[in-house]
Amino acid sequence: MALGTCGRFLRGCSFISARATVSAMQENASCFLTAGNAGFTRRGRTGFLFTPACFISSEAFLSRLRRGKPADDSALRLPASVPSDRGEQLSLLMRHPDQPREPKVLKVAVIGAPNAGKSTLSNQLLGRKVFAVSKKVHTTRARALGVLTENDTQIILLDTPGLTTPSKAKRHQLEKSLLVDPWNTVKEADLMVVLVDAADRWMCSRMDVEVLKCLAQHPQIPAVLVLNKVDLVKVKDRLLDITAHLTCGVVNGRRMRIRPVIKPPWAEKRPERDSECSPEDNAEQRSSVSKERQRNQQGWPHFKDVFMLSSLDSEDVETLKSYFMTAAKPGAWKYHSEVLTDQSPEEVCTNLIREKLLEYLPQEVPYSLTQTIELWQEGIDGEVDISVKLYTKKETHMKMVIGAAGQIVAQIAREAGEDLSRIFLREVRLKITAKLKK
């Protein structure tokens, strides 16, 4: 009997000890979870992110948990995406920016002649495809905004339509936004990036007149020259000659000195235009450049820096991105770190469809088409069903859109749907039909 009583006593002590240990662990865990900023919030959902135990030791986990942080800070970085719901995107744009301790910001306006590669460069800088890209001119029809947020720096990219003249806009029946948006966008920029197609012999020999007008009207905004598509230039020495002409031989207030050992046969003797491209011109003289002088002027002598790159090469683009990060100035962020673009989901969809139409249809056909979204519905499992109708002005155009046995329109829907899936980070089922507009 004494042994039984002793046994019951020992089991009771063990039970009390176990309860005390569990209670102490719960209290410690409660202290760990409430300390610091351990909470994580995204679109109204709260929780605590843990790194799987197979990747870290228990001591490392407990030490980070004690400080109120997840075991791996990179776990907080969800892939950048665009919400597939218009209301959710609008709510994200209106959300108060999550300011770091010492925020830095830079607004960059990317301008240039049509088809210089502005949207391609912007997509590479953002790290994913957000803007429509095509080999044909006037793919970008209106100003669009992309947001690149890294660490304590936020770069706001302002992608603009190619600068064109009113006469060309009237001839090709282009929207008014193609004339107005580039000029209005530059006014809000901290830095201008002038993109030039180095592989185009006609465009690289002299600066586009409309680009020169834009630079002359905003001399107070710093500008950098970016020679794009340098991978397509066979004779690399020619890039120095292009740079000399587009900068008037002056970069950051200093005259360039290019002395090739052997003069190439294609080099031409051009008289120096010191009076036309003098770096000592003050801001007032630059802003009052006459039309006649702009016609004769070949370049802009006030670029701060020059970059030679291929917008398809990630390493080249990384150099330009680092330049932006360094040029960013202290200032409050304008957008929440989860914002990728200010475009609505519907605008992203119609722009990507237009990209495919420009790619698959000949000549003026894609420019005459209009789009209407008839269905935009999210399924139970998160998939998005989209139905778009294309309206054509001519029956021959409708036959081109549909293609033999509906192959063209099916290919366009498949490729555009794949692009949208990568942007929305969910399955997208896109259906496109065509109808003759009476």
C-alpha positions in Angstrom: 0.0 0.0 0.0 2.9 2.3 0.8 4.3 1.6 -2.7 1.0 2.4 -4.3 0.7 5.7 -2.5 4.2 6.6 -3.4 3.6 5.7 -7.1 0.5 7.9 -7.2 2.4 10.8 -5.6 5.3 10.5 -8.1 2.8 10.4 -11.1 1.1 13.5 -9.7 4.3 15.4 -9.4 5.2 14.4 -13.0 1.9 15.6 -14.3 2.2 19.0 -12.4 5.8 19.4 -13.8 4.6 18.7 -17.3 1.8 21.2 -17.1 4.1 23.8 -15.7 6.6 23.2 -18.5 3.9 23.5 -21.2 2.5 26.6 -19.6 6.0 28.2 -19.4 6.6 27.4 -23.1 3.3 28.9 -24.1 4.1 32.1 -22.2 7.5 32.3 -23.8 6.0 31.7 -27.2 3.4 34.4 -26.6 6.1 36.8 -25.6 8.1 35.9 -28.7 5.1 36.5 -31.0 4.1 39.8 -29.5 7.6 41.2 -29.5 8.6 43.4 -32.5 7.0 43.4 -35.9 6.5 39.7 -36.3 3.1 40.1 -37.9 2.7 39.9 -41.7 -0.2 41.4 -43.6 -1.2 41.1 -47.2 -4.6 42.1 -48.6 -6.3 41.9 -45.3 -4.9 38.5 -44.3 -2.7 38.4 -41.2 -0.3 35.7 -40.0 3.2 34.8 -39.1 5.7 33.5 -41.6 8.0 30.6 -40.6 10.9 29.3 -42.6 10.7 25.5 -42.8 12.7 23.8 -40.0 14.8 21.9 -42.5 16.5 25.1 -43.6 17.5 26.5 -40.2 18.5 25.3 -36.8 16.2 25.5 -33.8 18.6 27.9 -32.1 18.6 30.3 -35.1 14.8 30.1 -35.3 14.3 30.9 -31.6 16.8 33.7 -31.6 15.1 35.4 -34.6 11.7 34.6 -33.1 12.8 36.3 -29.9 13.6 39.5 -31.9 10.1 39.3 -33.5 11.3 38.6 -37.0 10.8 35.6 -39.3 13.8 33.3 -39.7 14.4 34.6 -43.3 13.5 38.2 -44.1 13.3 37.3 -47.8 10.1 35.2 -47.0 8.3 38.5 -46.7 9.0 39.3 -50.4 6.2 37.9 -52.4 6.6 37.9 -56.2 5.5 41.2 -57.7 2.2 40.9 -59.5 -0.9 42.7 -60.6 -4.2 41.8 -58.9 -6.7 40.4 -61.4 -9.6 42.3 -59.7 -10.0 46.0 -60.5 -11.2 46.9 -57.0 -8.2 45.1 -55.4 -5.8 46.9 -57.7 -7.4 50.3 -56.9 -7.3 49.5 -53.2 -3.6 48.7 -53.5 -2.9 51.9 -55.4 -4.6 53.9 -52.7 -3.0 52.0 -49.9 -0.6 54.1 -47.7 3.0 53.5 -48.6 5.0 51.3 -46.2 7.8 53.8 -45.6 11.2 52.5 -44.5 13.3 54.4 -42.0 15.3 56.4 -44.7 13.3 56.2 -47.9 14.6 57.3 -51.3 12.7 57.8 -54.5 13.3 58.7 -58.1 10.9 59.3 -61.0 12.3 58.3 -64.3 10.7 59.3 -67.6 11.7 57.1 -70.5 11.3 59.0 -73.8 12.4 58.5 -77.4 11.3 58.0 -81.0 8.7 55.3 -81.8 10.0 51.7 -81.6 13.2 52.6 -79.8 12.7 49.9 -77.2 11.3 51.9 -74.3 8.7 49.4 -73.1 11.2 46.5 -73.4 13.7 48.4 -71.2 11.0 49.2 -68.7 10.0 45.6 -68.5 13.5 44.5 -67.9 14.0 47.1 -65.1 10.8 45.9 -63.4 11.9 42.2 -63.7 8.7 41.0 -65.4 6.6 41.9 -68.4 4.0 44.6 -67.6 4.0 46.7 -70.8 3.2 45.6 -74.3 6.1 45.1 -76.6 6.1 44.9 -80.4 8.4 45.4 -83.4 5.8 47.8 -84.9 5.6 51.5 -84.0 3.1 53.0 -81.6 2.5 49.8 -79.5 2.3 52.0 -76.3 -0.8 54.2 -76.8 -0.8 56.1 -73.4 1.5 56.8 -70.5 1.9 53.9 -68.1 3.6 53.7 -64.8 5.8 50.9 -63.3 7.1 50.8 -59.7 10.4 49.1 -58.8 11.0 48.8 -55.0 14.2 47.4 -53.6 15.3 47.8 -50.0 14.8 51.5 -49.1 14.6 52.8 -52.7 11.6 53.2 -55.0 12.1 53.9 -58.7 9.0 55.0 -60.5 9.3 54.3 -64.3 7.2 56.4 -66.6 6.8 54.6 -69.9 5.7 56.9 -72.6 4.5 56.6 -76.2 7.0 57.4 -78.9 7.2 61.1 -79.6 5.5 61.9 -82.9 4.2 65.0 -84.8 0.6 66.1 -85.1 0.7 65.6 -88.9 1.8 61.9 -88.4 -0.9 61.4 -85.8 -3.6 62.8 -88.1 -2.3 60.7 -91.0 -2.4 57.4 -89.1 -5.5 58.3 -87.0 -3.6 58.1 -83.7 -5.1 58.9 -80.3 -4.5 62.3 -78.8 -2.7 60.6 -75.9 0.2 59.8 -78.2 0.8 63.6 -78.6 0.0 64.8 -75.1 1.2 62.1 -72.7 5.0 62.2 -73.4 5.1 66.0 -72.8 3.0 65.9 -69.7 5.0 62.9 -68.2 8.3 64.7 -68.5 7.1 67.5 -66.3 6.8 65.2 -63.3 10.1 63.4 -63.8 13.3 63.8 -61.8 15.4 62.2 -64.6 14.9 61.8 -68.3 16.2 58.7 -70.1 16.5 59.3 -73.8 16.5 56.0 -75.6 18.0 55.8 -79.1 18.0 52.7 -81.4 21.7 52.4 -82.2 21.0 49.8 -84.9 18.9 52.2 -86.9 21.3 54.1 -89.2 18.8 56.8 -89.9 17.8 57.5 -86.3 21.3 57.2 -84.7 22.9 59.7 -87.0 21.0 62.6 -85.4 18.7 63.1 -82.5 14.9 63.0 -83.3 13.5 66.5 -83.7 10.6 65.9 -81.3 13.0 64.6 -78.7 15.2 67.7 -79.1 12.2 69.9 -78.6 11.3 68.0 -75.4 14.8 68.3 -74.0 15.0 72.0 -74.9 11.7 72.8 -73.1 12.9 71.1 -69.9 16.6 71.9 -69.5 16.3 71.9 -65.7 15.6 68.1 -65.7 18.8 66.0 -65.8 18.9 63.7 -68.8 21.0 60.6 -69.7 21.5 59.1 -73.2 20.9 55.3 -73.6 22.0 53.7 -76.8 19.9 50.6 -77.2 20.3 47.5 -79.3 24.0 47.8 -79.4 24.2 44.0 -79.9 22.9 44.5 -83.4 25.7 47.0 -84.3 28.5 44.9 -86.0 31.2 47.5 -85.9 31.4 48.5 -82.3 33.7 51.4 -82.9 30.8 53.1 -84.6 29.1 53.5 -81.2 31.7 56.1 -80.3 30.9 58.1 -83.4 27.2 57.8 -82.7 27.8 59.0 -79.2 29.8 62.0 -80.4 27.1 63.1 -82.8 24.1 62.6 -80.4 25.9 64.5 -77.6 27.6 67.1 -79.8 30.8 65.7 -78.3 30.0 67.0 -74.8 29.0 64.8 -71.8 28.4 66.2 -68.3 29.9 69.5 -69.4 33.2 68.0 -70.7 34.2 67.7 -74.3 34.8 64.1 -75.5 38.1 63.3 -77.2 37.9 60.3 -79.5 41.1 59.6 -81.4 41.0 56.3 -83.4 44.3 55.0 -84.4 43.1 54.0 -87.9 40.3 56.1 -89.4 37.5 53.8 -90.6 36.5 54.2 -94.3 32.9 55.0 -93.4 33.9 58.0 -91.2 32.9 61.3 -92.6 34.4 64.7 -91.9 31.8 66.9 -90.2 32.5 70.5 -89.2 32.5 71.2 -85.5 29.6 73.2 -84.3 30.9 74.7 -81.2 28.6 77.7 -81.3 25.6 75.3 -81.8 26.5 72.8 -79.1 28.5 74.8 -76.6 28.3 73.5 -73.0 28.4 77.0 -71.6 24.9 77.8 -72.8 22.8 78.8 -69.9 19.3 77.5 -69.1 17.6 80.5 -70.6 19.4 80.1 -74.0 18.6 76.4 -74.0 14.9 76.9 -73.3 14.6 79.4 -76.2 16.1 77.3 -78.9 14.6 78.4 -82.2 12.9 76.0 -84.6 15.6 76.6 -87.2 18.4 75.8 -84.8 16.6 72.6 -83.8 16.4 71.5 -87.4 20.1 71.9 -87.8 21.1 70.6 -84.4 22.2 66.9 -84.5 22.4 66.2 -80.7 22.0 67.5 -77.2 25.2 68.7 -75.4 23.8 68.5 -71.8 23.5 64.8 -71.1 24.8 63.8 -67.7 25.8 60.3 -68.7 25.8 57.9 -71.6 24.9 54.2 -71.5 25.4 51.6 -74.2 23.3 48.4 -73.7 20.9 45.9 -75.1 17.6 46.0 -73.3 17.4 42.2 -73.7 20.6 41.7 -71.7 19.9 41.5 -68.0 23.5 42.4 -67.0 23.4 45.6 -69.1 20.1 46.6 -67.6 21.3 45.9 -64.1 24.0 48.5 -64.6 21.4 51.1 -65.5 19.2 50.1 -62.6 22.2 50.5 -60.2 22.6 54.0 -61.6 19.0 54.8 -60.8 19.4 53.5 -57.3 22.4 55.7 -56.7 20.7 58.8 -58.2 17.6 58.4 -56.0 17.2 61.2 -53.5 15.8 61.1 -49.9 12.1 61.3 -50.0 8.8 59.6 -49.1 7.7 56.7 -51.3 4.8 57.4 -53.5 3.3 53.9 -53.7 3.1 50.8 -51.5 5.9 48.3 -52.0 3.5 45.7 -53.5 2.4 48.0 -56.3 3.9 47.0 -59.7 1.9 49.3 -62.1 -0.9 51.8 -62.0 -2.7 50.1 -64.9 -5.9 48.3 -64.3 -6.2 44.6 -65.0 -8.4 45.3 -68.0 -5.8 47.8 -69.4 -3.1 45.2 -69.0 -5.2 42.7 -70.8 -6.2 44.9 -73.8 -2.6 46.1 -74.2 -1.2 42.6 -74.3 -3.9 41.6 -76.9 -2.9 44.6 -79.0 0.7 43.4 -78.8 -0.2 40.0 -80.3 -2.4 41.7 -82.9 0.5 43.8 -84.0 2.7 40.8 -84.1 0.5 38.5 -86.2 -1.5 40.9 -88.4 0.0 42.8 -91.4 0.3 46.5 -92.0 -2.5 48.8 -90.9 -4.9 46.0 -89.8 -4.2 45.9 -86.1 -4.4 49.7 -85.8 -8.0 49.7 -87.0 -9.3 47.1 -84.5 -11.2 47.9 -81.3 -11.6 45.7 -78.3 -14.5 45.2 -75.8 -14.2 43.0 -72.7 -17.5 41.1 -72.4 -16.6 38.8 -69.5 -14.3 39.0 -66.5 -15.0 36.4 -63.9 -13.0 34.8 -61.2 -13.6 31.1 -60.5 -13.8 29.2 -57.2 -10.2 28.0 -57.5 -8.8 31.5 -58.3 -8.7 31.1 -62.1 -9.9 34.0 -64.2 -12.2 33.6 -67.3 -11.9 36.5 -69.8 -13.9 37.0 -73.0 -12.9 39.7 -75.4 -14.5 40.7 -78.7 -12.6 42.4 -81.5 -14.4 44.7 -83.9 -13.1 45.1 -87.4 -14.1 47.7 -90.0 -13.7 45.5 -93.0 -14.7 41.9 -93.7 -11.2 41.2 -95.1 -9.7 42.3 -91.9 -12.0 39.9 -89.9 -10.8 37.0 -92.0 -7.2 37.9 -91.3 -7.9 38.1 -87.6 -9.6 34.7 -87.5 -7.1 33.0 -89.9 -7.5 29.6 -91.5 -9.7 27.4 -89.3 -9.4 30.0 -86.5 -5.7 29.4 -86.0 -4.6 33.1 -85.8 -7.2 34.2 -83.2 -6.6 31.0 -81.2 -2.8 31.6 -81.2 -3.3 35.2 -80.1 -5.6 34.1 -77.3 -3.2 31.4 -76.1 -0.1 33.6 -76.0 -1.9 36.6 -74.4 -3.4 34.3 -71.8 0.0 32.9 -70.9 1.3 36.4 -70.5 -1.6 37.4 -68.3 -1.1 34.3 -66.2 2.5 35.3 -65.4 1.3 38.9 -64.5 -1.7 37.9 -62.4 0.1 34.8 -60.9 -3.0 32.7 -61.6 -4.5 30.7 -64.4 -6.1 32.8 -67.1 -8.5 31.4 -69.6 -8.8 33.9 -72.4 -11.3 33.7 -75.3 -11.2 36.1 -78.2 -13.9 36.5 -80.9 -14.1 38.8 -83.9 -17.1 40.7 -85.3 -17.6 43.1 -88.2 -18.5 46.6 -87.0 -21.4 47.9 -89.0 
